[in-house]
Amino acid sequence: MTKLSVNINKVATLRNARGGDVPNVVKVALDCESFGADGITVHPRPDERHIRRTDVYDLRPLLRTEFNIEGYPAPEFIELVLQVKPHQVTLVPDAPSQITSNSGWDTKSNLDFLTDVLDRFNSAGIRTSVFVAADPEMVEYAAKAGTDRVELYTEPYASKFAENPEAAVAPFIEAAKKARSLGLGLNAGHDLSLVNLNYFYKNIPWLDEVSIGHALISDALYFGLERTIREYKNCLQ
């Protein structure tokens, strides 16, 4: 079964727009779990423009499903993850000023750096995942660095899906096959939606997890959070 992890960054963005605590990030996360989400993802950035460090500490003891923290492995991020000890940490190559993740790691050029960081998390008993493009070589070097999983960066798939779904998914199938041959777990995320998720899943049914935030929270404005989570889960069957 492919798990659905809901990224709640956009909920924190809405809260921060007015200050205060509405909507309450912890309550929304717990509601997502009760509505069927298999996990919660957060991406704390240095400027705390959405998820704050305090949110991470508040969430950890209350979540009943898997907790995934993603981010660039700066010293402060590494310290936070080692203190909180989520079920999974996902490493992304974001610069602090980026609005959102827009590329995967060059795992070959960053092999030594990633190896050192992954070793720290693996030694702490935290499952590791590395955000990569749909490139078998990048998957191979992620494995060499010592990751447990890779997360395929799916924006290129989403942007080409409407024009030619078969061509859009083809490189992801090859990267996914490479991951499987190397014994890596497989996650995916970025711009997956109710429009394109089921096709992706049907072509790569051995996916372990998808992490979805922007599209899911946007859909919830129209359908409500409970129905939206149910619809996304239906796409993974």
Secondary structure, 3 states (H helix, E strand, C coil): CCEEEEECHHHHHHHHHHCCCCCCHHHHHHHHHHCCCCEEEECCCCCCCCCCHHHHHHHCCCCCCEEEEEECCCHHHHHHHHHHCCCEEEECCCCCCCCCCCCCCCCCCCHHHHHHHHHHHHHCCCEEEEEECCCHHHHHHHHHHCCCEEEEECHHHHHHHCCCHHHHHHHHHHHHHHHHHCCCEEEEECCCCCCCHHHHHHHCCCCCEEEECHHHHHHHHHHCHHHHHHHHHHCCC
